[in-house]
């Protein structure tokens, strides 16, 4: 039970910590100064959302996300959000590939070659279908979390920073709602694919509360680190690199690999959501479907990583607020119907 709960916890975090989050670009887009309250709001809303998605997936033993959407939104709105999820997963997975190209440029690997290498390694995993994705997350995400936290904490200590949570002038509190709504759409897609594999309700508690608290802690620490290099972030594609320049070359190289791993796990999760939803309609092998989708995504990557994040993420965050409201009101509506 505990082992399974942590397996879903790492799947949630692997879906959330992608190119935008791990690079710092997504966090700086939404948070920054005066954002402690916004991050606390994100933790609360994210935890509730994960619990509701997992609960519906578990009770209905789902193998893709459509039954989850129908339970939350009804059939009419489900058609709209089904299209939105497909579009979201498609474009955001393209963002992950763009991020992988940008990350590997640190090793002087050409942008296009970095994208192609990452795409190949993503598609290979789909020979093992959903089980391969879950296993990969369970192996890589703990390593990713430990290294990311160690890097950020070391940076803050090296800056002789006293980490304190100021509750004054929290003008950015609204960002907590938009940031949560941005991240729940891929979670509906990915967690809807594993409902039939959840055996006990305790797994849901472990996964939802554990992921919320862990992501909240990382977000607070990461945001505080980015504030210290705020003046440099206008001139850099990946904000994490502004922190890494304070480290020895070897450590910077290790963290770049870490960034690439975060991108890889989210690209895999995005393709899992797409493939589980569409594969039955076309009846292709999982790996072939993942390959065809990846080839279709490649032209989008030439727009550039930071441009894609700046345009798409706020747009999806606002569009998903209705789904977030449905998730938050679901427990009350269920009790009323009972």
C-alpha positions as CSV (number, residue, x, y, z in Angstrom):
1,X,0.0,0.0,0.0
2,X,2.7,2.5,1.0
3,X,4.9,1.4,-1.9
4,X,2.0,1.9,-4.4
5,X,1.1,5.3,-2.8
6,X,4.6,6.5,-3.3
7,X,4.6,5.2,-6.9
8,X,1.6,7.4,-7.7
9,X,3.2,10.3,-5.8
10,X,6.3,10.1,-8.0
11,X,4.1,9.9,-11.1
12,X,2.3,13.1,-10.0
13,X,5.6,14.9,-9.4
14,X,7.1,13.6,-12.6
15,X,4.1,14.9,-14.5
16,X,4.4,18.4,-12.9
17,X,8.1,19.0,-12.7
18,X,8.9,19.3,-16.4
19,X,10.9,21.7,-18.6
20,X,9.0,24.8,-17.4
21,X,9.1,23.9,-13.7
22,X,12.6,22.4,-13.4
23,X,14.2,25.2,-15.5
24,X,12.6,27.8,-13.3
25,X,10.9,29.5,-16.3
26,X,7.4,28.4,-15.3
27,X,7.9,29.4,-11.7
28,X,9.2,32.9,-12.6
29,X,6.4,33.3,-15.0
30,X,3.8,33.0,-12.2
31,X,5.5,33.7,-8.9
32,X,8.5,35.8,-8.0
33,X,8.3,38.6,-5.5
34,X,5.4,38.7,-3.0
35,X,4.3,35.1,-3.8
36,X,4.4,33.2,-0.5
37,X,0.6,33.2,-0.1
38,X,0.2,32.3,-3.8
39,X,2.4,29.2,-3.2
40,X,0.4,28.2,-0.1
41,X,-2.8,28.5,-2.1
42,X,-1.3,26.3,-4.8
43,X,-0.4,23.6,-2.3
44,X,-3.9,23.5,-0.9
45,X,-5.7,23.5,-4.3
46,X,-3.2,21.0,-5.8
47,X,-3.6,18.5,-3.0
48,X,-7.4,18.6,-3.2
49,X,-7.3,18.3,-7.0
50,X,-5.0,15.3,-6.9
51,X,-7.2,13.6,-4.3
52,X,-10.4,14.1,-6.3
53,X,-8.9,13.0,-9.6
54,X,-7.4,9.9,-8.0
55,X,-10.7,9.1,-6.1
56,X,-12.8,9.3,-9.3
57,X,-10.2,7.2,-11.2
58,X,-10.1,4.6,-8.4
59,X,-13.9,4.3,-8.0
60,X,-14.5,4.0,-11.7
61,X,-11.4,1.9,-12.5
62,X,-10.5,4.1,-15.4
63,X,-7.9,3.4,-18.1
64,X,-8.0,6.9,-19.6
65,X,-9.3,10.3,-18.5
66,X,-12.6,10.6,-20.3
67,X,-14.7,9.1,-17.5
68,X,-13.0,11.5,-15.0
69,X,-14.0,14.5,-17.1
70,X,-17.6,13.2,-17.6
71,X,-18.0,12.8,-13.8
72,X,-16.7,16.3,-13.1
73,X,-18.1,18.3,-16.0
74,X,-21.0,16.4,-17.7
75,X,-21.0,15.2,-21.2
76,X,-21.4,18.6,-23.0
77,X,-18.4,20.2,-21.3
78,X,-16.4,17.0,-21.5
79,X,-16.3,17.3,-25.3
80,X,-14.7,20.7,-25.0
81,X,-12.2,19.8,-22.3
82,X,-11.4,16.5,-24.1
83,X,-10.2,18.6,-27.1
84,X,-8.4,21.0,-24.7
85,X,-6.5,18.2,-23.0
86,X,-5.5,16.6,-26.3
87,X,-4.3,20.1,-27.5
88,X,-2.6,20.8,-24.2
89,X,-0.7,17.5,-24.0
90,X,0.3,17.8,-27.6
91,X,1.7,21.4,-27.3
92,X,3.2,21.0,-23.9
93,X,5.0,17.8,-24.8
94,X,6.4,19.8,-27.7
95,X,7.5,22.4,-25.1
96,X,9.3,19.6,-23.3
97,X,11.1,18.6,-26.5
98,X,12.1,22.3,-27.0
99,X,13.3,22.4,-23.4
100,X,15.4,19.3,-23.9
101,X,17.1,20.9,-26.9
102,X,17.8,24.1,-24.9
103,X,19.2,22.1,-22.0
104,X,21.5,20.0,-24.0
105,X,23.0,23.1,-25.7
106,X,24.9,23.5,-22.5
107,X,27.0,20.5,-23.6
108,X,27.3,22.1,-27.1
109,X,24.9,19.6,-28.6
110,X,23.0,21.3,-31.4
111,X,19.4,22.2,-30.6
112,X,17.8,19.9,-33.1
113,X,20.1,16.9,-32.2
114,X,19.2,17.4,-28.6
115,X,15.5,17.2,-29.4
116,X,15.9,14.1,-31.6
117,X,17.9,12.3,-29.0
118,X,15.3,13.1,-26.3
119,X,12.4,12.1,-28.6
120,X,14.0,8.7,-29.4
121,X,14.5,7.9,-25.7
122,X,10.9,8.9,-24.9
123,X,9.4,6.7,-27.7
124,X,11.5,3.7,-26.7
125,X,9.9,3.6,-23.3
126,X,6.4,3.0,-24.9
127,X,7.4,-0.6,-25.8
128,X,6.4,-1.3,-22.2
129,X,3.2,0.8,-22.3
130,X,2.0,2.5,-19.1
131,X,4.0,0.2,-16.8
132,X,7.2,1.5,-18.3
133,X,6.2,5.1,-17.6
134,X,5.3,4.4,-13.9
135,X,8.5,2.5,-13.3
136,X,10.6,5.2,-14.9
137,X,9.1,7.9,-12.7
138,X,9.6,5.8,-9.5
139,X,13.3,5.4,-10.3
140,X,14.2,8.9,-11.6
141,X,12.0,11.3,-9.6
142,X,13.5,10.7,-6.1
143,X,16.9,11.3,-7.5
144,X,15.7,14.5,-9.3
145,X,14.1,15.8,-6.1
146,X,17.1,15.2,-3.9
147,X,19.5,16.8,-6.3
148,X,17.3,19.8,-7.1
149,X,16.7,20.5,-3.4
150,X,20.4,20.1,-2.6
151,X,21.4,22.6,-5.3
152,X,18.9,25.2,-4.3
153,X,19.6,25.0,-0.6
154,X,23.4,25.1,-1.2
155,X,22.9,28.2,-3.4
156,X,20.8,30.0,-0.7
157,X,23.3,29.2,2.0
158,X,26.2,30.4,-0.2
159,X,24.3,33.7,-0.6
160,X,24.2,33.9,3.2
161,X,20.4,34.1,3.0
162,X,18.1,33.8,6.0
163,X,15.1,31.9,4.6
164,X,12.0,33.6,6.0
165,X,8.4,33.5,4.9
166,X,7.1,37.1,4.8
167,X,3.4,37.4,4.8
168,X,3.4,41.2,4.1
169,X,2.5,42.6,0.7
170,X,1.2,39.4,-0.9
171,X,-0.1,41.1,-4.0
172,X,0.5,38.1,-6.2
173,X,-1.8,35.7,-4.4
174,X,-4.1,35.2,-7.5
175,X,-1.2,33.4,-9.3
176,X,-1.8,30.4,-7.0
177,X,-5.1,29.7,-8.7
178,X,-3.8,30.1,-12.2
179,X,-0.7,28.0,-11.5
180,X,-2.8,25.2,-10.1
181,X,-5.2,25.2,-13.0
182,X,-2.3,25.0,-15.4
183,X,-1.0,21.9,-13.8
184,X,-4.2,19.9,-13.2
185,X,-4.9,19.3,-16.9
186,X,-2.0,16.9,-17.5
187,X,-2.8,15.3,-14.1
188,X,-6.4,14.5,-15.2
189,X,-4.9,12.9,-18.4
190,X,-2.2,10.9,-16.7
191,X,-4.0,9.9,-13.4
192,X,-7.0,8.9,-15.4
193,X,-4.9,6.3,-17.1
194,X,-4.0,4.5,-13.9
195,X,-7.3,4.3,-12.0
196,X,-7.6,0.5,-12.7
197,X,-4.2,-0.1,-11.1
198,X,-5.0,1.6,-7.7
199,X,-5.9,-1.1,-5.1
200,X,-6.6,0.8,-1.9
201,X,-7.9,4.2,-0.9
202,X,-4.9,4.9,1.3
203,X,-2.7,5.0,-1.8
204,X,-4.8,8.1,-2.8
205,X,-4.1,9.9,0.5
206,X,-0.4,9.2,0.3
207,X,-0.1,10.3,-3.3
208,X,-2.2,13.5,-3.1
209,X,-1.0,14.9,0.3
210,X,2.6,13.8,-0.2
211,X,2.9,15.4,-3.6
212,X,1.2,18.6,-2.5
213,X,3.5,19.1,0.4
214,X,6.7,18.1,-1.4
215,X,5.9,20.3,-4.4
216,X,5.0,23.2,-2.2
217,X,8.3,23.0,-0.3
218,X,10.4,22.8,-3.5
219,X,8.4,25.7,-5.0
220,X,9.0,28.0,-2.0
221,X,12.8,27.2,-2.0
222,X,13.1,27.5,-5.8
223,X,11.2,30.8,-5.9
224,X,13.4,32.3,-3.1
225,X,16.5,31.3,-5.1
226,X,15.2,32.9,-8.3
227,X,14.5,36.1,-6.5
228,X,18.2,36.4,-5.7
229,X,19.1,36.3,-9.4
230,X,16.1,38.2,-10.6
231,X,18.1,40.9,-12.5
232,X,19.8,38.2,-14.7
233,X,16.6,36.4,-15.7
234,X,15.7,38.8,-18.5
235,X,18.7,37.8,-20.5
236,X,18.7,34.0,-20.1
237,X,16.6,31.2,-21.6
238,X,16.7,28.9,-18.6
239,X,16.6,30.6,-15.2
240,X,18.2,27.6,-13.5
241,X,21.5,28.4,-15.3
242,X,21.7,31.8,-13.5
243,X,21.9,29.8,-10.3
244,X,24.3,27.1,-11.7
245,X,26.9,29.7,-12.7
246,X,27.7,30.0,-9.0
247,X,28.8,26.3,-9.0
248,X,31.8,24.5,-10.2
249,X,31.6,23.3,-13.8
250,X,31.1,19.6,-12.8
251,X,28.1,20.5,-10.5
252,X,26.6,22.7,-13.3
253,X,26.9,19.8,-15.7
254,X,25.2,17.4,-13.2
255,X,22.3,19.8,-12.7
256,X,21.9,20.2,-16.5
257,X,21.5,16.5,-16.7
258,X,19.0,16.7,-13.9
259,X,17.1,19.4,-15.8
260,X,17.0,17.1,-18.8
261,X,15.7,14.2,-16.7
262,X,12.8,16.4,-15.5
263,X,12.0,17.3,-19.0
264,X,12.2,13.7,-20.1
265,X,9.8,12.5,-17.3
266,X,7.2,15.1,-18.3
267,X,7.4,14.4,-22.0
268,X,6.8,10.7,-21.3
269,X,3.9,11.5,-19.0
270,X,2.3,13.8,-21.6
271,X,2.6,11.1,-24.3
272,X,1.2,8.6,-21.9
273,X,-2.0,10.7,-21.5
274,X,-2.3,11.2,-25.2
275,X,-1.6,7.6,-26.2
276,X,-3.9,6.1,-23.6
277,X,-6.8,8.4,-24.8
278,X,-6.3,8.0,-28.6
279,X,-4.7,4.6,-29.0
280,X,-8.0,2.6,-29.0
281,X,-9.4,4.7,-31.8
282,X,-6.5,4.0,-34.2
283,X,-5.5,0.6,-32.8
284,X,-1.7,1.2,-33.3
285,X,1.0,-0.3,-31.1
286,X,1.8,2.1,-28.2
287,X,5.3,2.8,-29.4
288,X,4.2,3.5,-33.0
289,X,1.5,5.9,-31.8
290,X,4.1,7.7,-29.6
291,X,6.5,8.0,-32.6
292,X,3.8,9.4,-34.9
293,X,2.7,12.0,-32.3
294,X,6.4,13.0,-31.6
295,X,7.1,13.5,-35.3
296,X,4.0,15.8,-35.5
297,X,5.3,17.8,-32.6
298,X,8.7,18.6,-34.0
299,X,7.8,21.6,-36.1
300,X,6.4,23.4,-32.9
301,X,9.8,23.1,-31.2
302,X,11.3,25.7,-33.5
303,X,9.3,28.4,-31.9
304,X,11.7,28.3,-29.0
305,X,11.4,27.1,-25.4
306,X,10.9,30.5,-23.5
307,X,8.5,31.8,-26.2
308,X,6.4,28.7,-25.9
309,X,6.3,28.9,-22.1
310,X,5.5,32.6,-22.1
311,X,2.6,32.2,-24.5
312,X,1.0,28.8,-23.8
313,X,1.2,28.4,-20.0
314,X,-0.7,31.5,-18.9
315,X,-3.3,30.8,-21.7
316,X,-3.9,27.3,-20.5
317,X,-3.8,28.4,-16.8
318,X,-6.8,30.7,-17.4
319,X,-8.7,28.3,-19.6
320,X,-8.5,25.5,-17.0
321,X,-10.0,27.6,-14.1
322,X,-13.5,26.1,-14.8
323,X,-12.0,22.5,-14.4
324,X,-10.3,23.6,-11.2
325,X,-13.6,24.9,-9.8
326,X,-15.3,21.6,-10.7
327,X,-12.6,19.6,-8.9
328,X,-12.9,21.8,-5.8
329,X,-16.7,21.6,-5.6
330,X,-16.9,17.9,-6.4
331,X,-16.7,16.7,-2.7
332,X,-19.6,18.9,-1.8
333,X,-21.7,18.0,-4.8
334,X,-21.0,14.2,-4.1
335,X,-22.2,14.6,-0.5
336,X,-25.3,16.5,-1.6
337,X,-26.2,13.8,-4.1
338,X,-25.8,11.1,-1.5
